[in-house]
């Protein structure tokens, strides 16, 4: 199976000089190819403290002194060894990158209710924020996280081995790292099948990225083969003892057995520590250890953990085992990944087979001497003093790049050298910008030159104004020109139209018009359903990138003694967020009209009444039109058509329809789609978008069709129930309860601790609520008393052991059942939890998605009755997934089955289980 690969990212490796060339004509636009070495407009408006001033220049000089490079290959966001990456990038000047196979779609969400693909967008942006701290470039695979997997075989079966390998090889061939590393070894000590895949494929990419017969479509598109010099994986996390090795995915011990995918050999001992990374060291310039810096970045991935704890100074580090090497080894523990690799600038001669030409060795020596001199003469209080040396280094690099292009070297040798020299030219540019105190910020304005709140999005054809602000700290460079342009040529169809700037100043207001054919700023990857375990790629040019590029960038070109120094930044907008003040966010394009249907999913009303459907038409201008629904045959909507009139942008009053089959008894079995269409001036609109994210995280728009899915479900519910709900980290269970005809009340903290609980027959506790609602544990005594007086408390899965009327306990690593079709055995069909008002059978667990559940209990008091049994293949039978007890007059339930995942998918059995849980207060005893 072949996969399309990038085209724009590869198109001009032998014409790189267009961006950084001294000889570029003044009217030339910025270079367009998006490659590892090309200058890319930054989407970061306010860099970290570590990337400003003296700290930034100090690190620029480190990076200039080496061509060492490393890529970390992992399965999910937050798998990466951030401390190692930070040490290499910020401490050693290594060009570091991170390849993450998935976007973490199957994880949990401690920050809201978004899940699956929406969660994937959130975790992508969280990882990009973490990357700022690590100082790395990010790549992604097309694999989708389908939930916890206990085996390597299942993950490869779902994803396809060739897909994973080609995604990884693509990133390696683009980034061309000298060393590959992985957090995982490709064995059961990795504790997750997807982790194991990343460990295996990192070693396979080491072997195969240099073979043009592997993933040949990439070579046909313009990429060249690349063979990393070494590959490492981190020492296993799980213990390896006389008992064997521990597989925390299954909670069992297995015989110690490790496989080297490079040498094809098995060993029965734990992999040795061949390299120790001292990431706990203090960086005196940055003021913290690399562990501390990285831990703050890792903590930005809040959707999984809610944030990280503070990290104290002190030791720390990680150990890695070498699985393959193409360089001579002297034996024993290595001082670094790069031992034996000539990573000084003059070591680039190793890219040429045989003796290096004299001109090449001499040219590289000159560059190295300039860098060494700049580093030696650098004084933080007078950074501009080394600008002449940096200029000389840049010119020497440019001259050598030209010499390489015109040389008789082999094509692949030219390619390799051009790649590395291009990176050096960009690094010199960055160092010159830092030394000269140059900066650039670009943001939209309503008319003034200062920072003011502006809309985050624009629509095709709209005219905007952009402030291009430049700083020239030491006044030693001359601002030659500023301009606006697509971040990548053709990223949004036709080029943006903007006015030329005749005499650029420090604050320049530029008018620009969005192209009429501009495409929305949306993910280039999508999948038809969450059951597809990989993404389809709409634009092969962006494959393996985090997102398609933002649509507009600002550029500034300074002249320093004949050398152009270019800066660029994605055009930003500003919004105010209570408690944080003004926040810059990249400008995005949206369609002029969006149509949203709410709710997105709901079962048909149990009483046969009409299904309410709300359709919201959002316009970016005054407009009027009509809305209609597309219904299955035999269905009707009241009204048949609704009219709307929007007097201004943002006006979005919904239209309400009542939908039902003409004969409720003939409602079809299975899922039904109801689609909405808005018509304005003869044009039809059938999709919309919503912004996903949370305060403090860069948001992103997720597009979807304007439709609702519904189905008839054979479910009974006790009448007259009063339901309270204690929301945890976020789920859609309250909306499902509304679908059953009950409006639950979401209990506040004060209502939990001091409210009148007798107002409710049943209180349901949301997922992981005990982890994020501290008042819940504090109120357990009064909740227990309420249950004893006749209330029903239903607790969904929690992360750790929590208080309850009778003792219960999770294991240190809570058990989970991840096979969504794992058999479920009913232990006591006569128990009212299973028999009233719906008879729950094993068939109610048919059609589940992602998993059966997790956080199954390990032990519990005899007062509880276990109602079910289930297990993955090879797992011990799990009885702790649905327990019920009857303290006093009431009912207490713990259920770890993932009904919260099934309800939005309209799985009938999940609704029947939910109805029985809610009906417990009125069940016969």
N, C-alpha and C positions, 0 to 999 in steps of 0.2 A: 504494500500500500504506500503510495507516495503522498506527500503533503506539500502544499504550496508554501513558499518561503518569501522572505522579504525581497523587495526589488529596489525601492527608493533608498533603503539603507545601504545598498551595495553598489549603487550605480556609478560612483565616481572615485574609486580608490586611487586611480592613477591621475586624477585631476584635482587633488586636494588643495593645491596651492591657491585656488580661487578664493578661499575664505581668508587665509592669513597672509596672502602674498603682499609683499611690499609694492609689487607692480600692478596691483588691481586698479582698474580705472575708477575714478571718483563716482561715476554713475552706476557702478556694478552693485546689484543686490546681494544680500548675504547668500552664502552657499546653501543649497537645499538638501543634500543627502543627509540622512540621519544615521550616523555610524558611531562606533565607539570613540573615534578620535575627533569627530567634527564638533565644532562649537554649537551647542544647543542652547536656545533661550531657556533660562531657568524659570520654573514656575514658583520658586521660593522668593517672596518679596522681602522678607526679613530674615536673613541668615542667622544661624546660631552664633553665640558669642565666640565659639571655637573657630568660626569661619569668617571672622572679621579682624581687621587691624593686624597687629604684630603676630597674633596667633596664626592667622591665615597665611601671612608671608613666611613665617617659620616653617609651616607645613608645605608650602609651595616649594621652598628650597629643598626640603627632604625629597619631595616627589621628583624634582628635577634631577636629583643625583642618582636615580636608579630607574631601570626599566622593569623591575620585578613586578609581577602581577599574580593575583590569586583569585580563584572563583570558588565560592562556597555553594554547594548544591544540596538543597533540602526539599522536603515535601510540602510544608505548610508555612505561612507566616507565623513567626515566633519559634520556629525550629532552629533558626540560625544561631551560630556561636557569635553573638554580637560583640562580646569582649575580644575575641580573637580578631575579628574583622577590624575593630577600632584600633587595636594595637598595631596591626599591620598597616592600615591606612594612615592613621594619624601619627602613630609612633615611628613607623619605619618608612613612610613615604611610598608604600606599595600601592599600585593601582588595584583596588579591590572591587569585586563584584559579587552579586548574590543571585543565584538562579533558584527560584521557588516554583515547584511544579504546579501547585494549586493556589487558589486564592482563599482557601479556608472556608469554603461555602458550607461545609457540613459541621462547623463548630457551633458553639453556643454563643449567646449574645448577652453579656452582662450590662449592656448600655441601652437596650431597647428591644423592640419586637421584630426588627428586620431579621430575616433569615434567608437561607439559600443564596440566590444570586445577589440579592440586595446586601446580605451579609458579606458576600465576596467582595463587593465594591468597597464596603467599609473596611474590611481587613486589608485590602490593597492599599487604601490611603493610609491606614495605620502603619503598615509596613514601610511605605514611602517616607512617613514621618520618622520612623525608627532609623531608616537608612541615612537620614540627615545626620544623626548622631554617630552612626558607624562610619560615615564617609564613603559610601559604596554606591555603585551603579546597580540598578535592579533589572532583572529579567524574570519573565514568567513563562510557564508552560501553558498548554491548552487543557490540561487535566482539571477536572472538577472534583473537589473533595466530596465523596459520597458518604461520608460518615466514618466512624471508627471501623477499621478493618483489622482483623486479627492475624491475617496471613498475607504474605507476599504474593502467593498464588492468586488470591481473590483480587488483589489490586491490579495485577497485570492482566487478569482475565477481564476486568471491567474496562481498563484503559487501553489495553493493547500494548504489547512490548515495543513494537516499532514506533508507535506514536510517542511514547515517553522517551525512547532513545533519540529519535529525530528532533524532538523539542530541545533536548539537552545538548545534542551535537550542534544544533543551530546556534545556541547561545555561546558555546565554546568557540565555534568558528568565527562568530562575530567579535567576541571579546578577546580571543586569542591569549588566554592566561598561560603563564609558565607553569603554574601549579593548580591542580584541582584538589579540593578538600570536601569532605562531607561530615555532617554531624553524626551520620549513622553508618553502620558497617555492612548492612545488607543481610542481617541475620536476626534471629528472634530476640536477641537482647535489645533490639531497637524498639520492641514493644508495640508496634503498630505496623500493619502491612504496608501502608503508604510510606512510612519511614524506611522500611526495608527496601522498597523500590528505589527510593532516592539514593540509598547507600550503594545498591547494586549498579544503578545506571551511571553514577559518577565514575566508577571504575571502568565500565564499558565505554563511556565517552572518552576516557583517557586512551583506550585502545583504538577506538573507531573514528574519532573526529578527524584524524589525519588520513583516513582511507577514503579516497574519492568515490569508491564504489558503495559506501554507506551513505544513505540519504542523498543519492546523486542529483536529485532535483535542486538541492541547495547549490551544488557546484554549477549546474546548468544556469542558475540564476545569477551567478557571478561571485559567489563565495569561493574562497580557497581552502584547501584542507589545512588543518592545524593540529599538531601533536604536542600536547602539554608535556613538560619534562618529568613531572612527578604527580602522584596521586596519593592522598592521605585520607584517613577517616579517624574520627575522634575515638578514643578508647571507650569501650562499652560502658553505658551508665549502669545497667543492671548488674548485680553481683555475679561473679564467677567464682565458685568455691568447690570444695570436695563433693558437694551435692550435685554439681553441674552448673548450669547457668539458668538464671531466672527469666522467664518470659512474662513480663507484667501485663501483656495483652490477654493472656489466658490465666495468669496467676499460678502457673505451674513451673516446676523445675524440669529441665531437659538435660540430656548429656551435653557436655561442653563440646561444641563443634563449630568451627568458623571456616568460612570459605573465602578464598582470595579469587576474585573474578578476573584478575589480571593473569596470575600464574596458573589458575585452574587447580589449585591445591587446597586440601582440607588440613586443618590443624585442630588439635584437641586442647590447646591452651589459649588463654586470653591473649589477644594481640598485644605486643610489646609497645611501650611508649618510646617511640623513636625521636619525637620532637616535643618539647615542653614550651608552651607559649606563655610568657610571663605577663599576662594581661593585667595582673594586679599592681604593676609598677606605677608609680606616680609620674605623670608628665608635668615637669615643673613649669612649662609655659602654659599649658592648658589648666593647671591647677587642680587636677583630679587624676585618679587612676583611670585606665582605660575601661576597667570593669565598671567604675562609677558612671563614666560617660555613657557606656553602652547600656547599662541597666536603666538609665533614664529613658533612653530610646526604646528599649524593650518594653518599658512601662507604658509607652504611648499606644501599645496594642491592647487597649482597654476593654475591647468587646469580649475578650476571653477571661480577663482577670480583674477588671475594674481598675487597673493601675498597679504599679509596683511599689513595694516598700522602699524606704531610703536605704542606700547602700553605703556602708562605712568604708573608710580607707583601710588599707592593709593588703595582705597577700591575695592570691587568687591566680588562676590560670587554667589551662586545659592541656591535655596530653593527646597526641595524635600518633597513629601507627601508619607507617609507609607501606602501601600495597603495591606500588609500581614505580620504577624510576628508569629514565633513559640516560642518566649521567653516572659517572663513576662514583662509587660510594667507598668511603674509607672505613666504614664499620663503626659500631657504637652509636651513642645518642648524638643526634645532629644539633647544631647550634640554631638552625632555623630550617624552614621549608626549603630555602634556596641554597643550602650548602651544596657546593659542587656546580652551581650555575653561576656564570659570570654576570652578575646583575648590575655592575657599574655600567655607565654609559658606553665605555669602550668595549664592554662585553657584547654589544650588538653585532660585533663582527662574527659572532657564532651563528648568526642567521645566514651566513654565506658559507657554502661548502668549500672546503679546501682553504688555502691561504687567502686571507683577506687582502684585497687590493690596497696598495699603499695609501691612495687617496682617501679610502674609506676609514682606515685606521687613523690616519692623520686628522681627518675631519671630526671623527668622534672624540679624539683626544682634545682637540681645540674646544669642543662643546664642554667636555668634562672639566677642563681647566677654567672655563668661564663660570661654570656652576660652583666649582670649588672656591674660586675667588669671591663670588657673590656671597657664599655662605660664610666665608672667613671675614669679610668686611662688613657684613650686615650688623647694624645697630638698631635695636627696636625704636630708639628715640629719634633716629634719622634714617628711616627706610628708603627715602628717595635717593640717598647717596649711592645705592647700588644699582640704580636704574641704568646708568651707562653700561655696566657689566652685563646686566640682563639683556639690554639691547644687543650687545655684541654676541651674546649666546644665541639669541633669536636669529640674528642675521647669519651666524655660522650654521645653525640648524637648517635654515631656509636654503642656504647655498648648497649644503650637503644633500638636501632633499632633491634639489634641481639636478645635482650631479648624479644621484642614483637614477633618476628618471631617464637621463640621457646615456646611461652606462650600458655596457655589454653584459651586465649580470643577467642571470636567468630570470624569467618572468616572476616566478614564485619568490625568489630572493628580493626582487624589486618590491613586490607586494608587501613582504614582511617588513622590510626596512622602511618603506613609505608609511606603513601603519604606525610603527614606533616613532618615527621622526615627526609625523603629524601630531601624535600625542605630545611630544616634546615641545613643538611649536605652540600648541594650545596651553601647555603648562607655563611656558615663558610668557605668553600673553597674560595668563592669570597672575603670575608673579609681578609683571610690570604694572598691571592694574592695581595690585595691592601696594606696591612700592610707591606708586605715584599718587595714591589716595583717590583713585577714580571710582565713581559709583554711578549707578543708573537705577531709577525707579520709574515705572510707567503705570498710570492708572486713569480710569475714566473720570470725567468731570461733568458737572451740569453747566459749566460755563466759566468757573473761576480757575485759578491756577493752584489752589491749595487742595488738601485732601478733604473730600466730603463724601457723604453716603450716596451711593449710586446703585442702580439695579444691577444684579449679578449677571443678567442675560440680555442679549440683543436678538433681534429677529432679522431674517433676510430683508435687505433693502433699507434697513434703518441707518440713519446717520448718527454718529457719535463723536465726542470730543475726547481726546486723550492727552493728558499731561505727560510729557517726557522730561523727567527731572534728572539732571546730571550733576555730579559733584567732581570737583577738581582740586583735591585737598592741598596740594603743594604748588599748584599753578605752573607746573613744568611741562604740561602737555597742552596742546591746543585742540579744542573741540572743532572738528572739521564738519561733521554732519550728523543728523539724526533722522530716522525714518521709521515708518511702520511697514510691516509686511507679514504675510502668512508665516507661521512658525516653520512649516514645511511647504514647499511649493505645491499648490494644488490641494492642500489639506481640506479646503472648504470650497472646492470648485474654482470659479474664476477668482483672480486676485482681488484683494481689497483695493478700493480706490481711496487714495489719501492725497492731501495737498502736499506739494514739495515745500521744504523748509529752506528758505534762502540764506538767512543769517542766524544759525542756531545759537540759542542762549541756554542758560542753566535751566530755565523752565520754559518749555516750548509746548504750546497747546496746538495739537494737530487734529484736524477734522478728517474723519474716515467714514466710508460707506460700506456696509456689509454687502457682499455680493448677493444678487438676487437668487442665485442657485446654491447659496451656502448650505452645507449639510449641518444637521444638529451635532452638538458636541455630546457624543454618546459612546458607550463601549463598542469597540470593534468586534467583540466576542459575545456570543449569545448561544442559547440552546433552547429547543422547543419545549422541553419539559425538564423538571428536576431529576427525572429518572435517567436522562442521558448523562453519562459520567464524563463528558468532555464538551468543550465549546466548539462551535462552528466559528470560523474566522471570516468576517465580512471583507476585510481588506488585508491581503497578505503582506502589504508593506509594513504593517505594524505588528505582525506576529512576533511574539515574545517580549513586546514592550508592555509596560504597565497599563497604559491607555493610549487611545489615539491622541494626537497632539492637541493642545489648546489652540484656538483658531488664529490668534493675533499676537504678535510680538513687537516690541520696540527695540530699536538698535541705535547705538551711538558709536561713532568712530572718532577717536582722538588720534592726534599725531604727536609722536614723541621723537623728535630729531630724525624724521623721515620714516619712522616705523609706525604703521597704523596699529592702534590698540582698540579692539572692538569689544563692546559689552552688549549684552542682550537680555531681555527679560520678557516673559509672558505678560501681556497687559492685564492689570488687576482691576478689581472693583473693591469698594470698601463698604462694609456693613457694620453696624454697631450691635454688639451683643452685651446684654446686661451683665455687669460684673467683670467683663473683660475689655469693654470699650470697643474701639475701632479695629476691625480685622480685615486684612487684605485677602481676597480670594480671586482666582483667575476668572477672567471674563469667559463666558460660554455663549454658544448660540443655541437657541431653541426655535422650534417652529412658531409661526405666528398664532396658531390655534392648537390647543390641546384638549382632548376629550377623556375624561376619567369616569369610570363607572364604579359606584360604591353601593354595597360592599362588593369586594372582588369575588367572594364566594359565600354562599349561604344555602342551607337546605330549604326545601319548600316548607312553608308553614304547616305544622302538624294538624291544625284545625281546618285546613282546606281553604283558608283565606288567601287573598292575593299576596304575592311576593313584592315588597317595595323595592324599587330600583331607582337610585339617584344618579343622574347624569349631570356632570359639571362640565361646562364648556368654558375654557379659559382663553381669553384673547389678549393680545398685546396692543390692541387698538379698539376704538369704538366700532362695534359691529352688531349685526342682527342676523338671525337665521332661524333654522328649524332643527329639531332633534327627533329622530325616529329610532326604534329598536328593531332589530332583525330577530325574529322569533321562530321556533320550530313550528312545523305545520300543526294547526289545531290550537295554537296558543293565541292569546290576545292581550293587548296592552291598553290601559286607560290612563291618559288619552292615547290615541293612535299617533299623534304628533304633537310636540310642544314647540312653542316659539320662545325665543330669547332675544334680549336686546342688551347689549353691553355699552354703557355710556362712556367707559374709559378703560384703559388697560388695568388688568387685575380684577375687574368686576366679575364675580363668578358665582352668582346665585344658582343653585342646582335646580334641575327640572326633575319632578317626581313622577314616576310611572307606577302603576299597579299592574302586575303581570300574573297571569294564571292560565292553566290549560282550560280549554272550553269544557272539558269533562275531566275533573280531577281524578276520577277513578281510572282514567286511561293515560295518566302521566307516564311517560316512558321510563323504563328502568335504565339506570346508568346516568352518566353526567350529561348535562345540557348546557350549551353555551348561548348566552344572550348578548348580542353585540349592539353597540350604539353607533350611530352616525350623525354627525352634525354637518349641515350644509350652509355655506355662507357664499353668497354671490356665485352660485352655481358650482362651487367646489366642495368636495366631500372630505371630511376629516374623521378618521377612525382610530386614532391612537392618542396617547397622552404620556405624561411623565410625572414622576415625583422625585423629590430630592431626598437622598438617603444620607445618613450620617448623624452626628450628634454634636452639641456645642463644643467647640474647640478642635473639631476635626474638619479638614477640608471636605466640603460636600461634593456629591456627584449625582448626576441625573440618571435615573433608570427609566427606560421607556417600555411601555407595554401597550398591547391592544386594548381598546375600550370595550371590555367585555366582562361579564359575570358568568361564573360557572355555578350551576345549581343541580340538585337532584332530589328526588323523592326518597325519603328514608323511612323504613318501617320501624318506628320507635314510639314508645309510650312513655309518658311522664306523669308523675303524681301532680295533682292540681294544687294551685294556690301556694306554691313554694316561695319563700322569701330567702334570697340568696345574697350573701356577702362574699366579696372576693378580695384577697390580699395579694396584690400584684408583687411578683418577685423581680427577676431580671428582665422580664418581658415575654409575653406570649399572647396568642390570639384566642385563648379559651373564653374570656368574657364575651367576645363576639359570637362564638359558637353557642354559648348559653342563650344569647339573644335570639339566635336562630331557632332555639327550642321554644321560644315564646316567653322567656323570662328576662327581665332587665336587671342584671346583677348590680349591686352597689359596690364600688371600689372603696375599700376601707382605708382611711388615712391613718397616720401613726397615732394621732390622739384618739381616734375611734377604736383602734386596736387596744390601746392601753387603758382607756377610761370610758369608752362609749358604751351604750346600752346594747349588749350582745343579744339580749332576748328579742330584739327586733328581727332576728334572722333564724330561720329553721336550719340552714346549712351555711357553713363558711368554708370556702375552698381556698387553699393556700397555693399560690403560683409557684412555678419552678424556681428553685434556688432562692426562695424568699428568705430563708433563715440566714443566708450568707449576706444579704444586702438590706434587710429590714431588722436592725438591732432591737427594735421595740417588740418584735415578735417573740423572741426568746424571753424577754423580760415579762411579757404578758402571758406566758404559758400557764401559770397558776390559775389565772382567771379564765383562760380558755378551757383548761381542764374542768374547772367548776361548771362552766357553761355546758360542756359535754355531759357531765354527770347529771345535770338538770334536764337533759333531753335533747341537746343540740347535736348536730352532726358536723364533725370537722374532717375535711378531706385534704390530705397533704399530698401534693404531687412531688416528683423526684427532687431531692435535695443533694447538695454537693458533699456534705459530710454528715456525721451523726448529729442529731438534733434532739431537743427535748420533746417528750411525748408522755401521755398518761402512764404508760408502762414502758419499761426499759426496752430499747432496741439499739442495734449496733451495726454499722457498716464495717467492712474490712478496710485495712489500711489503703488498699487500692480497690475502691468499690467495684463490684462485679457489674458487667454490662452484657447484654445480649444484642449483638449487632446484626445478626442475620434476620432481615425483616420477615422472612418466611419460616423462621425457626418454629417448630411445632409447639403449640400451647396445649397443655393438658389441664382440664378442669378437675380440681380435686374434690369439690363438694358442690355439685350442681343444685342441691337443695337450699344452700345458704341464700338468704334473701338478697344479698349483694349480687348474686348471679342469677337469681330467679325472678326478681320483682323490680319493676313492672315488666322487664324484658328478660326472657330466658337467654342468658349469655352462654354461647357454645364456642367451640374452637373455630367455627366459621366466622365468628365476629373478629377474628384476627387475620382474616384474608385481606389481601390487597394493601397491606401496610407498606409504608415507605421508610427508607433509611435504616430503621432499627426497630427492635422490640422495646428496648428501654435500657436505662442504666441507673446506677446507684441502687442495685438490688441489695436488700439487707442481708447481713451475714448471720446475725443471731437476734433473737427476740424473746420477750417474756412469754410464758405459756398462755397468758391472757389473750394473745393474738391468735387468730386462725388464718393460716395460709390458704388462699383460694385457688392458686394456679401453680403450674410448674412449666418451665421452659428452659432451653439451653441451646447454645450454638453447638456445632459439631465438635466433639471432643471436650466440651465443657461439662463440669459437674452440674447436675440438675439444680436450677435456681427456683426456690420456693418463696423468696423474699420480695417478689414483685408486686403482690397485692395482698395486703394484710388487713384484717378487720378485727376490732375489739369493741366491747360494749361496756364502758365504764358507767356505772349507775344506770340512768335511763337513756343514755345517748349512744352514739356510734362514733368510733374513731377509725379512719381509713388512711393507710399509706399505700400509694400506687406509684410505682416507678415506671410502669409502661408509658411509652412516649405518645400518649393520646394527644398531647399538645401539638405534635407534628402531624398527626393524622387528621385532626379536625379541619384545618384549612384545605386539606386535600379531599374533603367530603367522604372520607372512608366510613361507610355505614356503621360498622361495628364499633368504631370509636364513639359515635353519637349514642349508640345504645348503652355502651359502658358509662358514658358521661351521664346519661339519663338515670341510670341505676344509682350512680354515686349521689346525684342530687336528690333523688327520691327517697333516700335512706331514712330521713326523719319520719316518713309516713308509711314505711314498710311494715308489714305484719311481723311481730316478734314471736 
